[in-house]
Amino acid sequence: MTTASELDNHFRDIVRWHFSPDTGTPHWLEWAAQAGWNPAEEVTGIADLTRFPHFDGELLRTEPHERWIPKAYAGRPFTIFETGGTTGMPKQRIGWDDYKIDYEQFSDTLSDDEFPKGGYWLMVGPTGPRRLRLAIEHLANHRGSSCYFVDLDPRWVKKLIKSKQFDQAKAYMTHVIEQAVSILEKRQVSALFTTPKLLEELGDRLSIPEAGIKGVFCGGTTMDPQTTRFLCEEILEGCVGFVPTYGNTLMGLAAHKPDLKADNYSITYYAPQPRALLRCVDPESTDTLVDVNSWGRVELTTLTKEFFMPRFLERDEALRRAPCEQYPWDGVGEVRPFGQQAAKIVEGVY
């Protein structure tokens, strides 16, 4: 858990890292030279976050990768991860160990009964250039397990849906599900990662508890309370652990507030502070937080030595949720596509 003072200290340390000549990142060093102030010397804590403008995501599509390498990482080969490409060319983020650290920390939130150590996992979702494939495998390995994969190309599915080729989209989903069913019928798998729509399709083909699954990660598309309850009670038959996930290449992975039933299946996610910070801001005045239990646009700040990204306005909106016992900082609830962009976003199966 992160206290306010620990977040202040972490924010100050990461800003100094990226803006100091000895360790800094070329993009941010040049930015500071033109900004009229020196973040490395002037930042004192998270209250200074709004001194930074909103991060322009286009930079991750246009800037050479070398511009994002902190000097302390110079000469180290890096991994290139892409975002989903939902609203245009995918953004690309380089990295080294962040995904391992993020998912090892997330592992501490999991129940050993629902995600037993050892054995086999199955991921049914996008692999390819996405961070998710390596991250899920690392999480399984970290817990002493190995992982099977069924690949999914969400960009192709979204193209099919956008062009109203619904029969082809359905055929592709069937193709993916058949591969997953084949593995579950022939191998002993205890944990599953997939999307809400694919989980529902899979549950129509077999009994997930009878297949040996003890725990399910589920994420990638909107899950309202009605959908969440249906997945927990009908598809998972009330006897499989259900862990909704909210994350992406730029953030890492947010954990959900436990005991969904007590919250009427309304999901609240909490960012992995201090490595990432989520805020629900007023879309018309983005320096301002909305009231608790009010809708706001999701703003993401990423704070690691590998990557600094202040105040990126996500394509999502959410309810600002109060801190809870496990996570004493603001959460985001019932995440869904941001209203002003929803018409442009095709969620598909992921």
Summary of the structure (lengths in Angstrom):
residues: 350
radius of gyration: 20.3
end to end distance: 30.4
largest distance: 62.7
contacts: 1137
relative contact order: 0.13
helix: 36%
strand: 25%
